C-alpha cells in the first residue's frame, strides 16, 4: 500500500509526467505478458498506484495501448517521410529506412514488440482501423523507393515493389525480438548489414544461377498481395472454422484440439486464444481439455517442441545428402518457410509470445539454439568455400534471415508456400541489386 508521503509526492507530479510513467509501465507489461494477458490492476501495481487513480489518467486499458501505438507510429512515420523526402539514390534511401526502423526499435524496444505482437489482431478492431492506414502509408513509402530503384536501373527489373516492401518491413520489425543497438552493430551499421543481405545477396556473383523472380512466383504473378484492411474478427473465425472442417470426422479429440490450437495460435496469438475457443473450434467439451492436453501452456510447449523438432529433422535429412553450401542454404530457407506454413503455432515465436511458467523453456531454448547453429554452420561453410561473400557475419545474417521468414509467414500465406520459398531464396541468395 502506498505510504502517505509517496502518495503525496505522486499526486503533486505534473499530470503529463504521470501519464508518461503509466504508459511506460503499461508498455513494458504489454511487451512481456501480451496485451490480452495484462490487467489494469497489474499496470497500476507496476506504476505504484491504486487502480482507481489510474482511471483519472486513462479511461481504459485500450486507451493506454492506443497511446503506445500512436506515439510509436508517429515517431517512425516522421523519420521515414523525412528520409524519403531527402531524395537520395534508392539504395541509400532504403538503407535510411532500415536505419530509421532500427533506431526506433532501439529507443522503444517494448513498444516495438507490442506493435509486432498486437498490430495484426488490433487492425480488425473498430477502434484501431487506423493501423491499417499507417501500414499502408509505410508500405507506399518503401514501395516508392524500390520502384525508383527499378526505374533508374540500380535494382532488378523483375522485382515487385509492393511485395518486396512488405517482405523488408516484416524482416526489420521482426528484429524487435532481439536487436538492441548496444550490441555489436549500431542502427547505421546494422542497416548496412541488412542491405548486404537483401540488396547484395549472400552468394557471390557467379556462384549461383539467379532466376527471374516473376518466374518463381507461379500464380502469385497474377494475384500479388495488396494492402487492404483486414476483415472483421467474424471473418477470421469463419476462416478458422472452414479450415477446421477439413479435419477428418474420425479424428480423435486430441488431434482435433491440436489442430484447433494451431489455427487459433496462428490467427489470434497465444494470449488472444482462450481455452473455451479451442474447445468450441475442436468440437469438444471445454471440461475435457485438461484430460487431453493439460493446461494451455503445456499444449503450447508441446506444439512448439513439435515445430522445432520437425524443422531439425528436415535439416538433418537434407544434410545427409551432403549438399554444396549454396544448395544447403537454399534448402534451409525452403524447409523453414514450409515449417512455418504447416505449424501455425510458429506465429507465437514470431511475435515473441513464448511465456508461461509451465513451458519447457530449457528444452525449447536448446532446440532453437540447434536450429540457429545449423544455419550459422551453413553460412560459415559457404564463406570458407568461397561461395558466399567473405565479409558476411554468419550469426547476424542467419538471425536476420530466420526473422524475415518467421515474421513474413503471415504475409506469404496468401501467396502460396512454393512461391514464398522461391522469393526468399532468390532475394537472400542473389539479392535485389542489378549485377
C-alpha positions in Angstrom: 0.0 0.0 0.0 1.3 3.5 -0.8 2.7 5.5 2.1 1.2 8.9 2.7 4.5 10.6 1.6 4.8 8.5 -1.6 1.2 9.2 -2.4 1.6 12.9 -1.8 4.7 13.0 -4.0 3.0 11.2 -6.8 -0.1 13.4 -6.5 2.0 16.5 -6.8 3.7 15.4 -10.1 2.5 17.1 -13.3 -0.3 15.2 -14.9 1.7 14.8 -18.2 4.6 13.2 -16.2 2.2 10.7 -14.5 0.6 9.8 -17.8 4.0 9.1 -19.3 5.0 7.0 -16.4 1.8 4.9 -16.6 2.4 4.4 -20.3 6.0 3.3 -19.7 4.8 0.6 -17.2 1.9 -0.4 -19.4 4.1 -0.8 -22.4 6.6 -2.9 -20.5 3.8 -5.3 -19.3 2.2 -5.5 -22.8 5.6 -6.5 -24.2 6.3 -9.0 -21.5 2.9 -10.6 -21.0 0.9 -9.6 -24.0 -1.9 -7.1 -24.1 -4.6 -9.6 -23.5 -2.9 -11.2 -20.5 -2.2 -7.8 -18.8 -4.7 -6.4 -16.4 -5.3 -2.8 -15.3 -4.5 -3.8 -11.7 -1.1 -5.1 -12.8 -0.4 -1.8 -14.6 -1.4 0.1 -11.5 0.8 -2.0 -9.2 3.8 -1.7 -11.5 3.3 2.1 -11.6 2.9 2.1 -7.7 -0.6 3.4 -8.0 -4.1 2.4 -7.0 -6.2 1.1 -9.8 -8.8 3.8 -9.2 -6.1 6.5 -9.5 -5.0 5.2 -12.9 -8.5 5.8 -14.3 -8.0 9.5 -13.7 -5.5 9.5 -16.5 -6.8 6.8 -18.9 -10.4 5.6 -19.3 -9.4 2.1 -20.2 -6.5 -0.4 -20.9 -7.3 0.0 -24.6 -6.7 3.8 -24.3 -3.2 3.1 -22.9 -2.5 0.7 -25.8 -3.8 3.3 -28.3 -1.3 5.9 -26.9 1.6 3.4 -27.1 0.9 2.6 -30.7 0.0 6.2 -31.8 3.3 7.5 -30.3 5.3 4.8 -31.9 3.9 5.2 -35.4 4.1 9.0 -35.2 7.8 8.7 -34.5 8.6 6.1 -37.2 6.5 7.7 -39.9 8.0 11.2 -39.2 11.5 9.7 -39.6 10.7 7.7 -42.7 8.9 10.6 -44.5 12.0 12.8 -43.9 14.3 10.0 -45.2 12.3 9.6 -48.5 11.9 13.3 -49.0 15.7 13.8 -48.9 15.7 12.3 -52.4 18.9 10.3 -52.1 19.6 7.5 -54.6 17.3 4.5 -54.0 19.7 2.1 -52.3 20.9 4.8 -49.9 17.3 5.7 -49.2 16.4 2.1 -48.5 19.3 1.9 -46.1 18.0 5.0 -44.4 14.5 3.5 -44.0 16.1 0.4 -42.4 18.2 2.6 -40.1 15.1 4.6 -39.1 13.3 1.4 -38.1 16.2 0.1 -36.1 16.7 3.4 -34.3 13.0 3.4 -33.2 13.3 -0.3 -32.2 16.4 0.6 -30.2 14.9 3.6 -28.5 11.5 2.0 -27.8 12.1 -1.8 -27.7 9.0 -2.6 -25.6 6.7 -0.5 -27.9 8.2 -2.3 -31.0 7.4 -5.7 -29.5 3.9 -4.6 -28.8 3.5 -3.3 -32.4 4.7 -6.6 -33.8 2.6 -8.7 -31.5 -0.6 -6.7 -31.5 -1.0 -4.9 -34.8 -2.5 -7.7 -36.9 -5.1 -8.6 -34.3 -5.9 -4.9 -33.5 -6.3 -3.9 -37.1 -9.6 -5.9 -37.1 -10.9 -3.9 -34.1 -13.1 -0.9 -34.8 -11.0 1.5 -32.6 -7.8 0.6 -34.4 -8.6 0.6 -38.1 -6.2 3.5 -38.5 -3.4 0.9 -38.0 -4.1 -0.4 -41.5 -3.9 3.1 -42.8 -0.5 3.7 -41.2 0.8 0.3 -42.5 -0.4 1.2 -46.0 1.3 4.6 -45.8 4.6 3.0 -44.7 4.4 0.4 -47.5 3.7 3.1 -50.0 6.9 4.9 -49.0 9.0 1.8 -49.1 7.4 0.7 -52.4 8.1 4.1 -53.9 11.8 3.8 -53.1 12.0 0.3 -54.6 10.1 1.4 -57.7 12.6 4.3 -58.2 15.4 1.8 -57.9 13.9 -0.4 -60.7 13.3 2.7 -62.9 16.9 4.0 -62.5 18.5 0.6 -63.1 20.0 0.1 -59.6 17.6 -2.6 -58.6 16.5 -5.6 -60.6 13.6 -5.1 -63.1 11.8 -8.3 -62.0 11.2 -7.0 -58.5 7.6 -6.4 -57.3 7.8 -3.2 -55.2 4.7 -3.9 -53.1 5.7 -7.5 -52.3 9.3 -6.6 -51.5 8.4 -3.7 -49.3 6.2 -6.0 -47.2 9.0 -8.5 -47.0 11.6 -6.0 -45.9 9.4 -4.3 -43.4 8.3 -7.6 -41.8 12.0 -8.6 -41.6 13.2 -5.4 -39.8 10.2 -5.2 -37.5 10.6 -8.8 -36.5 14.1 -7.9 -35.3 12.4 -6.1 -32.4 12.5 -9.5 -30.7 16.3 -9.5 -30.5 18.1 -6.4 -31.9 19.5 -3.9 -29.5 21.8 -1.0 -30.5 24.1 -1.7 -27.5 25.2 -4.9 -29.2 27.8 -5.3 -32.0 26.0 -3.1 -34.5 24.5 0.3 -34.0 21.5 1.1 -36.2 23.6 2.5 -39.1 25.9 -0.5 -39.2 23.0 -2.9 -38.8 21.2 -1.2 -41.7 24.3 -1.7 -43.8 24.3 -5.4 -42.9 20.7 -5.7 -43.9 21.5 -4.0 -47.3 24.3 -6.6 -47.7 21.8 -9.5 -47.1 18.8 -8.3 -49.1 20.3 -6.0 -51.7 23.7 -7.5 -52.4 22.6 -11.1 -51.5 24.6 -13.8 -49.6 26.1 -15.6 -52.6 29.0 -14.1 -54.6 28.3 -13.4 -58.3 28.9 -16.4 -60.5 28.3 -18.9 -57.7 24.5 -19.1 -58.0 22.3 -19.3 -61.1 19.9 -16.4 -60.4 16.4 -16.7 -61.8 13.8 -14.1 -62.6 11.6 -13.6 -59.5 8.4 -13.4 -61.6 9.1 -16.9 -62.9 9.4 -18.2 -59.4 6.1 -16.9 -58.2 3.7 -19.1 -60.1 0.0 -18.0 -59.8 1.2 -15.2 -57.4 2.4 -13.3 -60.5 -1.2 -12.6 -61.4 -2.5 -12.0 -57.9 0.2 -10.2 -55.9 -0.7 -9.3 -52.3 -2.2 -5.8 -52.0 -2.6 -3.6 -49.0 -6.1 -3.6 -47.5 -7.8 -3.6 -44.2 -8.2 -7.0 -42.7 -11.8 -8.1 -42.4 -13.7 -8.2 -39.1 -13.0 -10.8 -36.4 -16.0 -12.7 -37.5 -14.4 -13.3 -40.9 -11.3 -14.8 -39.4 -13.5 -17.1 -37.2 -15.3 -18.2 -40.3 -11.9 -18.9 -42.0 -10.7 -21.0 -38.9 -14.0 -23.0 -38.9 -13.7 -23.6 -42.7 -10.1 -24.9 -42.3 -11.1 -27.0 -39.3 -13.9 -28.6 -41.3 -11.2 -30.3 -43.4 -10.1 -32.4 -40.4 -11.4 -35.9 -40.9 -14.5 -36.6 -38.9 -13.0 -39.8 -37.4 -10.1 -37.8 -35.9 -9.8 -38.2 -32.2 -10.4 -35.4 -29.7 -6.7 -34.8 -29.1 -6.0 -34.5 -32.8 -8.8 -32.0 -33.2 -7.7 -30.0 -30.2 -4.1 -29.8 -31.5 -5.4 -28.7 -35.0 -7.7 -26.1 -33.5 -4.9 -24.7 -31.3 -2.6 -24.4 -34.2 -5.2 -22.5 -36.2 -6.0 -20.1 -33.3 -2.5 -19.5 -32.2 -1.7 -18.6 -35.8 -4.8 -16.3 -36.1 -5.0 -14.7 -32.7 -1.7 -15.4 -30.9 -1.3 -17.2 -27.7 -2.6 -14.5 -25.3 -5.7 -14.0 -27.6 -6.6 -17.6 -27.7 -8.9 -18.9 -24.9 -9.3 -22.5 -23.7 -13.1 -22.2 -24.5 -12.4 -21.0 -28.0 -10.1 -24.0 -28.6 -12.8 -26.3 -27.3 -15.5 -24.7 -29.4 -13.4 -25.0 -32.6 -12.4 -28.5 -31.8 -15.9 -29.5 -31.1 -15.2 -31.0 -27.6 -16.5 -30.1 -24.2 -14.4 -27.4 -22.5 -14.1 -29.5 -19.4 -12.4 -32.3 -21.3 -9.4 -30.2 -22.4 -7.4 -30.7 -19.2 -7.8 -34.5 -19.7 -6.5 -34.4 -23.3 -3.8 -31.7 -23.1 -3.3 -30.5 -19.6 -3.0 -26.7 -19.5 -2.9 -24.2 -22.4 0.8 -23.6 -21.5 1.6 -27.3 -21.7 -0.2 -27.5 -25.1 1.8 -24.6 -26.4 5.1 -26.1 -25.2 4.2 -29.4 -26.9 3.3 -27.8 -30.2 6.4 -25.6 -30.3 8.6 -28.6 -29.5 7.0 -30.4 -32.4 7.6 -27.5 -34.7 11.2 -27.2 -33.8 11.7 -30.9 -33.9 10.2 -31.2 -37.4 12.5 -28.4 -38.5 15.6 -30.1 -37.2 14.6 -33.5 -38.7 14.2 -31.9 -42.1 17.5 -30.1 -41.8 19.3 -33.4 -40.8 17.7 -35.3 -43.6 18.9 -32.8 -46.2 22.4 -32.6 -44.7 22.7 -36.4 -45.1 22.9 -35.8 -48.9 25.9 -33.6 -48.3 24.8 -30.6 -50.5 27.2 -27.9 -51.6 26.9 -24.6 -49.5 24.6 -22.8 -51.9 22.2 -25.7 -52.1 22.4 -26.2 -48.4 21.4 -22.7 -47.6 18.6 -22.9 -50.3 17.4 -26.0 -48.5 17.4 -24.3 -45.1 15.3 -21.4 -46.5 12.8 -23.8 -48.1 12.4 -26.1 -45.1 11.9 -23.1 -42.8 9.3 -21.5 -45.0 7.5 -24.9 -45.2 7.6 -25.4 -41.5 6.2 -22.0 -40.7 3.4 -22.6 -43.2 2.5 -26.0 -41.7 2.8 -25.1 -38.0 0.5 -22.2 -37.1 1.9 -22.2 -33.6 5.2 -20.8 -35.0 3.4 -17.4 -35.1 3.8 -17.4 -31.3 7.6 -17.3 -31.8 7.3 -14.7 -34.5 5.5 -12.2 -32.1 7.6 -13.1 -29.1 4.9 -14.8 -27.1 6.8 -17.6 -25.5 5.7 -17.3 -21.9 4.2 -19.3 -19.1 5.6 -21.0 -16.1 4.7 -24.4 -17.4 6.5 -24.1 -20.7 9.6 -26.4 -21.0 11.8 -23.3 -21.5 15.1 -25.1 -21.3 14.2 -27.7 -23.9 12.8 -25.1 -26.3 15.8 -22.9 -25.8 18.1 -25.9 -26.6 16.1 -26.8 -29.7 16.1 -23.2 -31.0 19.9 -23.0 -30.4 20.4 -26.1 -32.5 18.3 -24.6 -35.4 20.4 -21.4 -35.1 23.7 -23.4 -35.1 22.6 -25.3 -38.3 22.1 -22.0 -40.1 25.3 -20.5 -38.8 27.3 -23.6 -39.8 25.9 -23.5 -43.4 26.9 -19.8 -43.7 30.4 -20.4 -42.3 30.8 -23.3 -44.8 29.8 -21.1 -47.7 32.3 -18.4 -46.7 35.1 -20.9 -46.4 34.3 -22.5 -49.8 34.3 -19.0 -51.4 30.7 -19.3 -52.5 29.4 -16.6 -50.1 30.7 -13.1 -49.6 33.7 -13.2 -47.2 32.6 -10.3 -45.1 29.3 -11.8 -44.1 28.6 -12.0 -40.3 27.2 -15.6 -40.1 25.4 -15.2 -36.8 23.8 -11.8 -37.6 22.9 -13.0 -41.1 21.2 -16.2 -40.0 19.2 -14.3 -37.4 18.0 -11.8 -40.0 17.0 -14.5 -42.5 15.2 -16.6 -39.9 13.4 -13.5 -38.6 12.4 -12.5 -42.1 10.9 -15.8 -42.8 9.2 -16.1 -39.4 7.5 -12.7 -39.4 6.9 -12.8 -43.2 5.0 -16.1 -42.8 1.9 -14.0 -42.0 2.3 -12.2 -45.4 3.1 -15.1 -47.7 0.2 -17.3 -46.6 -1.8 -15.5 -49.2 0.7 -16.1 -52.0 1.5 -19.8 -51.6 4.3 -21.7 -49.9 6.1 -22.6 -53.1 6.1 -19.0 -54.3 7.4 -17.9 -50.9 10.2 -20.4 -51.0 11.3 -19.1 -54.4 11.0 -15.5 -53.4 13.1 -15.8 -50.2 15.7 -18.0 -51.9 16.2 -15.6 -54.7 16.3 -12.4 -52.6 18.5 -13.9 -49.9 20.9 -15.7 -52.3 21.1 -13.3 -55.2 19.9 -10.0 -53.7 17.9 -7.2 -55.3 20.7 -5.2 -56.9 21.4 -5.4 -60.6 24.6 -7.4 -61.2 
